[in-house]
């Protein structure tokens, strides 16, 4: 479940969190979601998750803490980058990966950064979904004039341990 890093690992009850779905939709053969949670302290946590259906009919959901922000942060204005790895069975190596990017307001296209020359991709509104993602190290959001308005690394996923040892009140 997407909220597991906050409820199971950090000890918050769901009714202590102010939740907002920032985006939900298909990612290849799976469904993904980006959610913000305002903590009792006012701090804002952004979580991402996806579900995967396996050939045997079972499903498994995955969730990650993407970022932790100070009180007063407007989650809907953030640039969010989530890598979704699709696995076959329980193997550690993904068979494919897809990148989901939610750009800040004003985003119309995205520049994929990596070891090869940067590639510009049009967005579907503020959303970009790209496959494959091998070699992509970061993403820049561009406005209608082609100016960069935000940049986020692909490796920006944080472990829940980065959020502290428990509820921040």
Secondary structure, 3 states (H helix, E strand, C coil): CCCHHHHHHCCCCHHHCEEEEEEEEEECCEEEEEEEEECCCCCEEEEEEEEEECCCCCEEEEEEEEEEECCCCCHHHCCEEEEEEECCCCCCCCCEEEEEEECCCCCCEEEEEECCCCEEEECECCEEEECCCCCEEEEEEECCCCCEEEEEECCCCECHHHHCCCCCC
